[in-house]
Amino acid sequence: MTEVRRRIEDRLKTALAPLELDIIDDSAAHAGHAGARAGGESHFTVDIVSEAFAGKSRIARHRLVNNALAEELAGPVHALVIRARAPGE
């Protein structure tokens, strides 16, 4: 597991106690594009299921994820795809 991916996982587990969490490094598909870093770890997809999302809109769910990952989004992570669901969705 890469350093940035590990930090993303740790922060989401702490903030949102996910029941399911899948983090994919999509950086290789963006090599040479704006925001791409040598060595990758700049573009990610997060697929997360958490009770914290129950009854919340898509925007509210994304804000929870973005707040948990504020440091990474201000630094090494250029792009983040978020798939946030409540249990049973």
N, CA, C and O atoms as a printed pandas DataFrame, in Angstrom:
     atom_number atom_name residue_name chain_id  residue_number  x_coord  y_coord  z_coord
0              1         N          MET        A               1    0.850   -1.173    0.000
1              2        CA          MET        A               1    0.000    0.000    0.000
2              3         C          MET        A               1    0.899    1.240    0.000
3              4         O          MET        A               1    1.890    1.304    0.727
4              5         N          THR        A               2    0.538    2.209   -0.817
5              6        CA          THR        A               2    1.334    3.425   -0.925
6              7         C          THR        A               2    1.058    4.367    0.246
7              8         O          THR        A               2    0.061    4.224    0.955
8              9         N          GLU        A               3    1.947    5.318    0.433
9             10        CA          GLU        A               3    1.842    6.233    1.574
10            11         C          GLU        A               3    0.560    7.069    1.540
11            12         O          GLU        A               3   -0.143    7.160    2.547
12            13         N          VAL        A               4    0.252    7.676    0.399
13            14        CA          VAL        A               4   -0.942    8.522    0.314
14            15         C          VAL        A               4   -2.197    7.678    0.472
15            16         O          VAL        A               4   -3.137    8.078    1.160
16            17         N          ARG        A               5   -2.215    6.523   -0.157
17            18        CA          ARG        A               5   -3.376    5.632   -0.038
18            19         C          ARG        A               5   -3.588    5.230    1.427
19            20         O          ARG        A               5   -4.723    5.188    1.901
20            21         N          ARG        A               6   -2.519    4.940    2.127
21            22        CA          ARG        A               6   -2.601    4.567    3.547
22            23         C          ARG        A               6   -3.160    5.722    4.378
23            24         O          ARG        A               6   -3.987    5.504    5.263
24            25         N          ARG        A               7   -2.717    6.936    4.101
25            26        CA          ARG        A               7   -3.236    8.097    4.840
26            27         C          ARG        A               7   -4.724    8.294    4.563
27            28         O          ARG        A               7   -5.493    8.588    5.478
28            29         N          ILE        A               8   -5.130    8.132    3.306
29            30        CA          ILE        A               8   -6.549    8.243    2.953
30            31         C          ILE        A               8   -7.348    7.208    3.736
31            32         O          ILE        A               8   -8.374    7.535    4.333
32            33         N          GLU        A               9   -6.888    5.978    3.736
33            34        CA          GLU        A               9   -7.577    4.911    4.459
34            35         C          GLU        A               9   -7.669    5.214    5.956
35            36         O          GLU        A               9   -8.740    5.084    6.550
36            37         N          ASP        A              10   -6.574    5.607    6.553
37            38        CA          ASP        A              10   -6.555    5.894    7.990
38            39         C          ASP        A              10   -7.512    7.023    8.351
39            40         O          ASP        A              10   -8.253    6.922    9.328
40            41         N          ARG        A              11   -7.501    8.082    7.577
41            42        CA          ARG        A              11   -8.352    9.240    7.879
42            43         C          ARG        A              11   -9.834    8.897    7.710
43            44         O          ARG        A              11  -10.659    9.304    8.529
44            45         N          LEU        A              12  -10.176    8.153    6.656
45            46        CA          LEU        A              12  -11.578    7.793    6.450
46            47         C          LEU        A              12  -12.062    6.816    7.518
47            48         O          LEU        A              12  -13.201    6.914    7.974
48            49         N          LYS        A              13  -11.219    5.887    7.916
49            50        CA          LYS        A              13  -11.606    4.953    8.977
50            51         C          LYS        A              13  -11.844    5.692   10.287
51            52         O          LYS        A              13  -12.794    5.389   11.010
52            53         N          THR        A              14  -10.997    6.650   10.591
53            54        CA          THR        A              14  -11.134    7.415   11.826
54            55         C          THR        A              14  -12.378    8.303   11.792
55            56         O          THR        A              14  -13.132    8.348   12.764
56            57         N          ALA        A              15  -12.592    8.999   10.698
57            58        CA          ALA        A              15  -13.676    9.986   10.618
58            59         C          ALA        A              15  -15.051    9.373   10.382
59            60         O          ALA        A              15  -16.050    9.878   10.895
60            61         N          LEU        A              16  -15.114    8.274    9.600
61            62        CA          LEU        A              16  -16.415    7.790    9.138
62            63         C          LEU        A              16  -16.717    6.337    9.478
63            64         O          LEU        A              16  -17.798    5.850    9.148
64            65         N          ALA        A              17  -15.809    5.640   10.117
65            66        CA          ALA        A              17  -16.017    4.239   10.510
66            67         C          ALA        A              17  -16.723    3.432    9.415
67            68         O          ALA        A              17  -17.811    2.902    9.639
68            69         N          PRO        A              18  -16.112    3.339    8.244
69            70        CA          PRO        A              18  -16.794    2.670    7.127
70            71         C          PRO        A              18  -17.004    1.173    7.354
71            72         O          PRO        A              18  -16.183    0.490    7.966
72            73         N          LEU        A              19  -18.127    0.696    6.841
73            74        CA          LEU        A              19  -18.411   -0.735    6.830
74            75         C          LEU        A              19  -17.703   -1.385    5.650
75            76         O          LEU        A              19  -17.309   -2.550    5.709
76            77         N          GLU        A              20  -17.550   -0.615    4.581
77            78        CA          GLU        A              20  -16.811   -1.038    3.391
78            79         C          GLU        A              20  -15.984    0.142    2.918
79            80         O          GLU        A              20  -16.431    1.288    2.983
80            81         N          LEU        A              21  -14.779   -0.137    2.443
81            82        CA          LEU        A              21  -13.906    0.916    1.940
82            83         C          LEU        A              21  -12.979    0.340    0.879
83            84         O          LEU        A              21  -12.245   -0.618    1.122
84            85         N          ASP        A              22  -13.032    0.942   -0.294
85            86        CA          ASP        A              22  -12.141    0.556   -1.386
86            87         C          ASP        A              22  -11.509    1.827   -1.925
87            88         O          ASP        A              22  -12.209    2.769   -2.297
88            89         N          ILE        A              23  -10.195    1.850   -1.966
89            90        CA          ILE        A              23   -9.453    3.016   -2.437
90            91         C          ILE        A              23   -8.616    2.577   -3.626
91            92         O          ILE        A              23   -7.797    1.664   -3.521
92            93         N          ILE        A              24   -8.827    3.233   -4.751
93            94        CA          ILE        A              24   -8.130    2.868   -5.984
94            95         C          ILE        A              24   -7.262    4.041   -6.428
95            96         O          ILE        A              24   -7.738    5.172   -6.529
96            97         N          ASP        A              25   -5.996    3.767   -6.689
97            98        CA          ASP        A              25   -5.081    4.772   -7.219
98            99         C          ASP        A              25   -5.226    4.780   -8.736
99           100         O          ASP        A              25   -4.777    3.857   -9.416
100          101         N          ASP        A              26   -5.858    5.829   -9.259
101          102        CA          ASP        A              26   -6.101    5.970  -10.694
102          103         C          ASP        A              26   -5.009    6.775  -11.388
103          104         O          ASP        A              26   -5.157    7.121  -12.560
104          105         N          SER        A              27   -3.938    7.074  -10.704
105          106        CA          SER        A              27   -2.923    7.998  -11.202
106          107         C          SER        A              27   -2.322    7.578  -12.539
107          108         O          SER        A              27   -2.052    8.435  -13.380
108          109         N          ALA        A              28   -2.110    6.299  -12.754
109          110        CA          ALA        A              28   -1.486    5.842  -14.000
110          111         C          ALA        A              28   -2.305    6.243  -15.217
111          112         O          ALA        A              28   -1.746    6.499  -16.284
112          113         N          ALA        A              29   -3.618    6.300  -15.067
113          114        CA          ALA        A              29   -4.491    6.674  -16.182
114          115         C          ALA        A              29   -4.418    8.173  -16.483
115          116         O          ALA        A              29   -4.927    8.625  -17.508
116          117         N          HIS        A              30   -3.790    8.939  -15.596
117          118        CA          HIS        A              30   -3.727   10.392  -15.761
118          119         C          HIS        A              30   -2.303   10.900  -15.960
119          120         O          HIS        A              30   -2.062   12.106  -15.904
120          121         N          ALA        A              31   -1.371   10.004  -16.190
121          122        CA          ALA        A              31    0.028   10.396  -16.395
122          123         C          ALA        A              31    0.111   11.400  -17.541
123          124         O          ALA        A              31   -0.461   11.193  -18.611
124          125         N          GLY        A              32    0.827   12.478  -17.297
125          126        CA          GLY        A              32    0.993   13.509  -18.321
126          127         C          GLY        A              32   -0.095   14.570  -18.300
127          128         O          GLY        A              32    0.027   15.580  -18.992
128          129         N          HIS        A              33   -1.156   14.370  -17.525
129          130        CA          HIS        A              33   -2.239   15.351  -17.426
130          131         C          HIS        A              33   -1.935   16.351  -16.314
131          132         O          HIS        A              33   -1.024   16.152  -15.511
132          133         N          ALA        A              34   -2.703   17.411  -16.284
133          134        CA          ALA        A              34   -2.553   18.420  -15.237
134          135         C          ALA        A              34   -2.740   17.776  -13.867
135          136         O          ALA        A              34   -3.650   16.971  -13.668
136          137         N          GLY        A              35   -1.892   18.129  -12.952
137          138        CA          GLY        A              35   -2.003   17.626  -11.593
138          139         C          GLY        A              35   -1.351   16.276  -11.361
139          140         O          GLY        A              35   -1.201   15.853  -10.215
140          141         N          ALA        A              36   -0.964   15.597  -12.423
141          142        CA          ALA        A              36   -0.319   14.290  -12.263
142          143         C          ALA        A              36    1.085   14.498  -11.715
143          144         O          ALA        A              36    1.803   15.404  -12.138
144          145         N          ARG        A              37    1.466   13.646  -10.768
145          146        CA          ARG        A              37    2.789   13.729  -10.173
146          147         C          ARG        A              37    3.625   12.552  -10.636
147          148         O          ARG        A              37    3.106   11.461  -10.870
148          149         N          ALA        A              38    4.900   12.780  -10.762
149          150        CA          ALA        A              38    5.809   11.670  -11.055
150          151         C          ALA        A              38    5.701   10.678   -9.912
151          152         O          ALA        A              38    5.771   11.074   -8.748
152          153         N          GLY        A              39    5.536    9.432  -10.206
153          154        CA          GLY        A              39    5.388    8.420   -9.168
154          155         C          GLY        A              39    3.947    8.163   -8.766
155          156         O          GLY        A              39    3.679    7.286   -7.945
156          157         N          GLY        A              40    3.016    8.918   -9.337
157          158        CA          GLY        A              40    1.593    8.670   -9.068
158          159         C          GLY        A              40    1.104    9.257   -7.762
159          160         O          GLY        A              40    1.620   10.265   -7.278
160          161         N          GLU        A              41    0.107    8.612   -7.207
161          162        CA          GLU        A              41   -0.538    9.026   -5.949
162          163         C          GLU        A              41   -1.133   10.433   -6.035
163          164         O          GLU        A              41   -1.022   11.216   -5.092
164          165         N          SER        A              42   -1.760   10.750   -7.160
165          166        CA          SER        A              42   -2.376   12.060   -7.328
166          167         C          SER        A              42   -3.863   11.976   -7.655
167          168         O          SER        A              42   -4.597   12.936   -7.419
168          169         N          HIS        A              43   -4.316   10.860   -8.185
169          170        CA          HIS        A              43   -5.711   10.682   -8.587
170          171         C          HIS        A              43   -6.251    9.396   -7.949
171          172         O          HIS        A              43   -5.674    8.322   -8.122
172          173         N          PHE        A              44   -7.364    9.513   -7.208
173          174        CA          PHE        A              44   -7.911    8.364   -6.498
174          175         C          PHE        A              44   -9.421    8.269   -6.675
175          176         O          PHE        A              44  -10.102    9.261   -6.933
176          177         N          THR        A              45   -9.924    7.042   -6.528
177          178        CA          THR        A              45  -11.353    6.786   -6.407
178          179         C          THR        A              45  -11.565    6.160   -5.037
179          180         O          THR        A              45  -10.845    5.242   -4.644
180          181         N          VAL        A              46  -12.572    6.671   -4.304
181          182        CA          VAL        A              46  -12.928    6.137   -2.993
182          183         C          VAL        A              46  -14.361    5.628   -3.073
183          184         O          VAL        A              46  -15.282    6.383   -3.389
184          185         N          ASP        A              47  -14.539    4.359   -2.789
185          186        CA          ASP        A              47  -15.871    3.747   -2.708
186          187         C          ASP        A              47  -16.068    3.382   -1.245
187          188         O          ASP        A              47  -15.380    2.513   -0.711
188          189         N          ILE        A              48  -17.025    4.063   -0.596
189          190        CA          ILE        A              48  -17.160    3.942    0.855
190          191         C          ILE        A              48  -18.625    3.772    1.254
191          192         O          ILE        A              48  -19.512    4.440    0.722
192          193         N          VAL        A              49  -18.857    2.861    2.202
193          194        CA          VAL        A              49  -20.183    2.653    2.790
194          195         C          VAL        A              49  -20.055    2.931    4.278
195          196         O          VAL        A              49  -19.227    2.334    4.966
196          197         N          SER        A              50  -20.896    3.856    4.769
197          198        CA          SER        A              50  -20.828    4.236    6.180
198          199         C          SER        A              50  -22.205    4.635    6.690
199          200         O          SER        A              50  -23.016    5.205    5.960
200          201         N          GLU        A              51  -22.450    4.323    7.954
201          202        CA          GLU        A              51  -23.676    4.775    8.628
202          203         C          GLU        A              51  -23.734    6.301    8.655
203          204         O          GLU        A              51  -24.821    6.876    8.703
204          205         N          ALA        A              52  -22.584    6.957    8.623
205          206        CA          ALA        A              52  -22.523    8.415    8.677
206          207         C          ALA        A              52  -23.240    9.069    7.502
207          208         O          ALA        A              52  -23.589   10.248    7.570
208          209         N          PHE        A              53  -23.461    8.320    6.432
209          210        CA          PHE        A              53  -24.103    8.871    5.239
210          211         C          PHE        A              53  -25.624    8.710    5.240
211          212         O          PHE        A              53  -26.302    9.275    4.382
212          213         N          ALA        A              54  -26.159    7.959    6.176
213          214        CA          ALA        A              54  -27.604    7.703    6.216
214          215         C          ALA        A              54  -28.380    9.019    6.315
215          216         O          ALA        A              54  -28.101    9.855    7.174
216          217         N          GLY        A              55  -29.347    9.182    5.430
217          218        CA          GLY        A              55  -30.198   10.360    5.443
218          219         C          GLY        A              55  -29.556   11.627    4.911
219          220         O          GLY        A              55  -30.170   12.692    4.964
220          221         N          LYS        A              56  -28.345   11.540    4.403
221          222        CA          LYS        A              56  -27.643   12.721    3.900
222          223         C          LYS        A              56  -27.667   12.756    2.371
223          224         O          LYS        A              56  -27.694   11.720    1.708
224          225         N          SER        A              57  -27.659   13.970    1.837
225          226        CA          SER        A              57  -27.615   14.155    0.385
226          227         C          SER        A              57  -26.235   13.773   -0.149
227          228         O          SER        A              57  -25.287   13.596    0.616
228          229         N          ARG        A              58  -26.140   13.652   -1.444
229          230        CA          ARG        A              58  -24.857   13.341   -2.080
230          231         C          ARG        A              58  -23.827   14.416   -1.741
231          232         O          ARG        A              58  -22.672   14.103   -1.453
232          233         N          ILE        A              59  -24.241   15.674   -1.775
233          234        CA          ILE        A              59  -23.317   16.771   -1.476
234          235         C          ILE        A              59  -22.835   16.691   -0.027
235          236         O          ILE        A              59  -21.647   16.874    0.239
236          237         N          ALA        A              60  -23.732   16.423    0.896
237          238        CA          ALA        A              60  -23.347   16.310    2.313
238          239         C          ALA        A              60  -22.377   15.149    2.521
239          240         O          ALA        A              60  -21.437   15.254    3.309
240          241         N          ARG        A              61  -22.602   14.059    1.822
241          242        CA          ARG        A              61  -21.694   12.907    1.921
242          243         C          ARG        A              61  -20.307   13.263    1.402
243          244         O          ARG        A              61  -19.296   12.929    2.020
244          245         N          HIS        A              62  -20.271   13.945    0.257
245          246        CA          HIS        A              62  -18.988   14.343   -0.321
246          247         C          HIS        A              62  -18.265   15.317    0.604
247          248         O          HIS        A              62  -17.043   15.257    0.736
248          249         N          ARG        A              63  -19.005   16.201    1.235
249          250        CA          ARG        A              63  -18.378   17.137    2.183
250          251         C          ARG        A              63  -17.748   16.397    3.352
251          252         O          ARG        A              63  -16.660   16.762    3.795
252          253         N          LEU        A              64  -18.407   15.371    3.853
253          254        CA          LEU        A              64  -17.829   14.583    4.950
254          255         C          LEU        A              64  -16.503   13.955    4.529
255          256         O          LEU        A              64  -15.527   13.990    5.280
256          257         N          VAL        A              65  -16.472   13.388    3.338
257          258        CA          VAL        A              65  -15.237   12.770    2.830
258          259         C          VAL        A              65  -14.177   13.846    2.604
259          260         O          VAL        A              65  -13.029   13.691    3.021
260          261         N          ASN        A              66  -14.564   14.928    1.947
261          262        CA          ASN        A              66  -13.604   16.005    1.674
262          263         C          ASN        A              66  -13.035   16.593    2.964
263          264         O          ASN        A              66  -11.841   16.887    3.031
264          265         N          ASN        A              67  -13.864   16.768    3.978
265          266        CA          ASN        A              67  -13.380   17.290    5.262
266          267         C          ASN        A              67  -12.387   16.324    5.906
267          268         O          ASN        A              67  -11.374   16.752    6.459
268          269         N          ALA        A              68  -12.672   15.040    5.837
269          270        CA          ALA        A              68  -11.770   14.039    6.414
270          271         C          ALA        A              68  -10.421   14.017    5.697
271          272         O          ALA        A              68   -9.392   13.706    6.295
272          273         N          LEU        A              69  -10.442   14.353    4.404
273          274        CA          LEU        A              69   -9.222   14.285    3.592
274          275         C          LEU        A              69   -8.679   15.664    3.218
275          276         O          LEU        A              69   -7.951   15.793    2.235
276          277         N          ALA        A              70   -9.024   16.685    3.987
277          278        CA          ALA        A              70   -8.641   18.059    3.653
278          279         C          ALA        A              70   -7.139   18.218    3.441
279          280         O          ALA        A              70   -6.710   18.894    2.505
280          281         N          GLU        A              71   -6.353   17.606    4.297
281          282        CA          GLU        A              71   -4.891   17.744    4.177
282          283         C          GLU        A              71   -4.379   17.124    2.877
283          284         O          GLU        A              71   -3.537   17.707    2.194
284          285         N          GLU        A              72   -4.885   15.950    2.544
285          286        CA          GLU        A              72   -4.452   15.279    1.320
286          287         C          GLU        A              72   -4.911   16.049    0.080
287          288         O          GLU        A              72   -4.173   16.147   -0.901
288          289         N          LEU        A              73   -6.134   16.596    0.125
289          290        CA          LEU        A              73   -6.662   17.341   -1.016
290          291         C          LEU        A              73   -5.936   18.672   -1.201
291          292         O          LEU        A              73   -5.921   19.217   -2.305
292          293         N          ALA        A              74   -5.338   19.196   -0.141
293          294        CA          ALA        A              74   -4.560   20.429   -0.242
294          295         C          ALA        A              74   -3.139   20.148   -0.708
295          296         O          ALA        A              74   -2.404   21.070   -1.063
296          297         N          GLY        A              75   -2.755   18.884   -0.707
297          298        CA          GLY        A              75   -1.376   18.545   -1.042
298          299         C          GLY        A              75   -1.268   17.557   -2.180
299          300         O          GLY        A              75   -1.421   17.933   -3.342
300          301         N          PRO        A              76   -1.009   16.310   -1.872
301          302        CA          PRO        A              76   -0.659   15.363   -2.924
302          303         C          PRO        A              76   -1.817   14.907   -3.816
303          304         O          PRO        A              76   -1.576   14.486   -4.947
304          305         N          VAL        A              77   -3.049   14.976   -3.350
305          306        CA          VAL        A              77   -4.173   14.459   -4.142
306          307         C          VAL        A              77   -4.737   15.572   -5.016
307          308         O          VAL        A              77   -5.208   16.596   -4.519
308          309         N          HIS        A              78   -4.680   15.354   -6.317
309          310        CA          HIS        A              78   -5.178   16.336   -7.288
310          311         C          HIS        A              78   -6.650   16.105   -7.610
311          312         O          HIS        A              78   -7.404   17.060   -7.793
312          313         N          ALA        A              79   -7.060   14.843   -7.680
313          314        CA          ALA        A              79   -8.438   14.517   -8.057
314          315         C          ALA        A              79   -8.935   13.333   -7.239
315          316         O          ALA        A              79   -8.195   12.386   -6.973
316          317         N          LEU        A              80  -10.215   13.408   -6.842
317          318        CA          LEU        A              80  -10.814   12.358   -6.026
318          319         C          LEU        A              80  -12.235   12.087   -6.512
319          320         O          LEU        A              80  -13.085   12.978   -6.513
320          321         N          VAL        A              81  -12.477   10.856   -6.920
321          322        CA          VAL        A              81  -13.828   10.414   -7.259
322          323         C          VAL        A              81  -14.394    9.776   -6.003
323          324         O          VAL        A              81  -13.759    8.909   -5.401
324          325         N          ILE        A              82  -15.590   10.204   -5.605
325          326        CA          ILE        A              82  -16.194    9.711   -4.371
326          327         C          ILE        A              82  -17.485    8.988   -4.689
327          328         O          ILE        A              82  -18.380    9.540   -5.330
328          329         N          ARG        A              83  -17.573    7.743   -4.233
329          330        CA          ARG        A              83  -18.810    6.972   -4.286
330          331         C          ARG        A              83  -19.167    6.656   -2.835
331          332         O          ARG        A              83  -18.645    5.709   -2.246
332          333         N          ALA        A              84  -20.062    7.463   -2.272
333          334        CA          ALA        A              84  -20.400    7.355   -0.854
334          335         C          ALA        A              84  -21.833    6.859   -0.714
335          336         O          ALA        A              84  -22.770    7.460   -1.239
336          337         N          ARG        A              85  -21.985    5.745    0.007
337          338        CA          ARG        A              85  -23.310    5.147    0.194
338          339         C          ARG        A              85  -23.543    4.823    1.655
339          340         O          ARG        A              85  -22.609    4.569    2.415
340          341         N          ALA        A              86  -24.806    4.838    2.025
341          342        CA          ALA        A              86  -25.220    4.350    3.344
342          343         C          ALA        A              86  -25.442    2.852    3.221
343          344         O          ALA        A              86  -25.644    2.362    2.110
344          345         N          PRO        A              87  -25.412    2.107    4.320
345          346        CA          PRO        A              87  -25.690    0.660    4.261
346          347         C          PRO        A              87  -27.049    0.401    3.607
347          348         O          PRO        A              87  -28.023    1.109    3.864
348          349         N          GLY        A              88  -27.091   -0.607    2.775
349          350        CA          GLY        A              88  -28.334   -1.002    2.113
350          351         C          GLY        A              88  -28.592   -0.279    0.800
351          352         O          GLY        A              88  -29.555   -0.601    0.105
352          353         N          GLU        A              89  -27.767    0.676    0.449
353          354        CA          GLU        A              89  -27.953    1.388   -0.815
354          355         C          GLU        A              89  -27.194    0.709   -1.938
355          356         O          GLU        A              89  -27.234    1.171   -3.078
